[in-house]
């Protein structure tokens, strides 16, 4: 009979080799810009180096690193349009590099919006852009980034998804005058109900 100590370690090694250490998670970047022109970048699932962003008026930049099943080095660019054939509204650029011999992908992102006045900053050079009509809602641009990278002669890393939302609506906060009128209306309704109830009791 085999002693447990002699076969447990080789069996565990075979099991880990056959199953693997698991699949890399999909890192995600969300770029948004509000109607007040506040540009924001948020990155999640960056499991090597947390995604850190500097957000501000009409410009946001971020960087982070994650584990990718397939790494690549290059860049990609998506330009948002204000309607079909309309002027440029925003652009999203990603520059990425894969570490040699390790499944680590490092990305740097630039998110730019058109200033009023001033317009949109010049498009980055050395990359072929893809174009998308903005809707105001969340739009997935991962496939467009892959197409931009391919058209520019680059591969695109795996395990990465990107969404953008241009001209995101602000949270609606009622004005004080609206709140006052609503309050007066409710007081009037309550007063009328009380009078009607008192007259039916007498």
Secondary structure, 3 states (H helix, E strand, C coil): CCCHHHHHHHHHHHHHHHHCCCCCCCEEEEEEEECCCEEEEEEECCCCEEEEEEEEECEEEEEEEEECCCCCCEEEEEEEECCCCCCEEEEEEEEEEECCCCCEEEEEEEEEECECCCECCCCCCCCCCEEEECCCCCEECHHHHHHHHHHCCCCCCCCEEEEEEEEECCCCCCCHHHHHHHHHHHHHHHHHHHHHHHHHHC
